[in-house]
Amino acid sequence: AFLREPPSTCPSRSASRARVHFPPPHRLRLDGDALVANWRTLARMGGDAACGAAVKADGYGLGAREVVRRLARAGARDMFVSTWAEAAALAPLPDGISVSVLHGVRAEDMQAATRLPHKPVLNTPDQVRRWRDGGGGRPCDVMIDTGMNRLGLAPDAPLDGLAVDVLMSHLGCADEDLPMSARQRETLRGVAARVPHRRLSLANSAGTCLGPDYAFDLTRPGLALYGGVPRAEAAGRIAQVAFPEAQILQRRTVRAGESVGYNATWTAGQDTAIAILNIGYADGLLRALSGRARALADEAVLPFVGRVSMDLIAIDVSAAPLLAEGDWVTIDYDLPRTAALTGLSQYELLTGLGARLERVWV
């Protein structure tokens, strides 16, 4: 400590350090055209309904402000987040954008909720009373529990005294062909017949794939916007948006009989060219991908070998003899395929991508 100069004696050095930029050795390449194309595809699938966008969890990990900006330019007007902090983080909003806060309004949220130009989605009798008493007559949305038993009011809940913009529910099993979806739809229709509202909404990504019978006035896709495929109807119509990429730290030859990585889970059957990538499970590429996933370089397919570790992944680069230290490769992160490899949901794969990955929109 006695060797350290007081900060006040070296302001120029501190300022210089603050300006240093270290280009990261890993990034998340994001295809903005694919995002917009997915929204337009989902809008068509919803028929005459308006198509909104779930941008909670920082736009499913991609960066909510940039997602909102691009979708607003394409024509989306209704955005959905989970909390008031997420809503505030979107400021400044593009003109004409409406933001709904899905988790409603706690007592702790009322100050923000009455100052920000966003709508709570009321889920409980206490939230209804709180907004009726303190919301100043401003519009709100209302979530009806039609059978999922998660968030939402009972279908017979009293809702008098509210200016309900969107009356909504959430499908619990739309990614499967189960009768529950139709029951939920009919229950919501019954509530809509007695509760004054401006618009009716039920369909998430999977629900949008079920067609116009589920679309009502407004759809709320999330996963499919970002490249997820919630049902077979979307296969081949939804484009990948997120592409993790990493630099090669080292290229080496592993001799026949030698192993790679922790616990020696992979052993070379012959002399093998291996590259070590600057990315790992701290960046969201989990150990479940060990020995199963692959990287891509142009047309070359480069399998993962050994265990994925916190910051490093080894790949077999025998098919890419020119790849060298400092070159970039793309992780094959097709969401349906990677979900099948790992047993994780496509949602987890997206939202689990780490903050160390620089988001680069192209």
Secondary structure as GFF3:
##gff-version 3
##sequence-region A 1 362
A	DSSP	three_ten_helix	7	9	.	.	.	ID=ss1
A	DSSP	alpha_helix	11	19	.	.	.	ID=ss2
A	DSSP	beta_strand	26	30	.	.	.	ID=ss3
A	DSSP	alpha_helix	32	45	.	.	.	ID=ss4
A	DSSP	beta_strand	50	51	.	.	.	ID=ss5
A	DSSP	beta_strand	53	54	.	.	.	ID=ss6
A	DSSP	alpha_helix	56	60	.	.	.	ID=ss7
A	DSSP	alpha_helix	64	74	.	.	.	ID=ss8
A	DSSP	beta_strand	78	81	.	.	.	ID=ss9
A	DSSP	alpha_helix	84	88	.	.	.	ID=ss10
A	DSSP	beta_strand	98	101	.	.	.	ID=ss11
A	DSSP	three_ten_helix	107	109	.	.	.	ID=ss12
A	DSSP	alpha_helix	110	115	.	.	.	ID=ss13
A	DSSP	beta_strand	119	122	.	.	.	ID=ss14
A	DSSP	alpha_helix	125	134	.	.	.	ID=ss15
A	DSSP	beta_strand	140	143	.	.	.	ID=ss16
A	DSSP	beta_strand	164	168	.	.	.	ID=ss17
A	DSSP	alpha_helix	180	194	.	.	.	ID=ss18
A	DSSP	beta_strand	199	201	.	.	.	ID=ss19
A	DSSP	alpha_helix	205	209	.	.	.	ID=ss20
A	DSSP	three_ten_helix	212	214	.	.	.	ID=ss21
A	DSSP	beta_strand	218	219	.	.	.	ID=ss22
A	DSSP	three_ten_helix	223	226	.	.	.	ID=ss23
A	DSSP	three_ten_helix	232	234	.	.	.	ID=ss24
A	DSSP	beta_strand	242	254	.	.	.	ID=ss25
A	DSSP	beta_strand	259	260	.	.	.	ID=ss26
A	DSSP	three_ten_helix	262	264	.	.	.	ID=ss27
A	DSSP	beta_strand	266	267	.	.	.	ID=ss28
A	DSSP	beta_strand	272	277	.	.	.	ID=ss29
A	DSSP	three_ten_helix	281	283	.	.	.	ID=ss30
A	DSSP	three_ten_helix	287	289	.	.	.	ID=ss31
A	DSSP	beta_strand	294	297	.	.	.	ID=ss32
A	DSSP	beta_strand	300	305	.	.	.	ID=ss33
A	DSSP	beta_strand	313	316	.	.	.	ID=ss34
A	DSSP	beta_strand	328	331	.	.	.	ID=ss35
A	DSSP	alpha_helix	335	342	.	.	.	ID=ss36
A	DSSP	alpha_helix	346	351	.	.	.	ID=ss37
A	DSSP	beta_strand	358	361	.	.	.	ID=ss38
###
